[in-house]
């Protein structure tokens, strides 16, 4: 099953918006870019797995790098604390967990 990057990004945005409602107008553009990047990287992990070019451990490390990048970018918005950013990222990844893990056959999220 090929991962649908657009759907993953949209689902992640919706979940994050529910957590960051008050700051959403300020953070929306940042969140859109970061969650699209995460979705694209998950799709890349899927392609690499199918070609036998990535291990489960490396896939997890790669995803962690993407999460750290998103965390750093979202923390640049004034008034957003680490807890709110973590909750938004966790909500965004939680909403796509089953889809991604099923597509990969690994527990990535």
Order of alpha helices (4+ residues) and beta strands (2+ residues): alpha-alpha-alpha-alpha
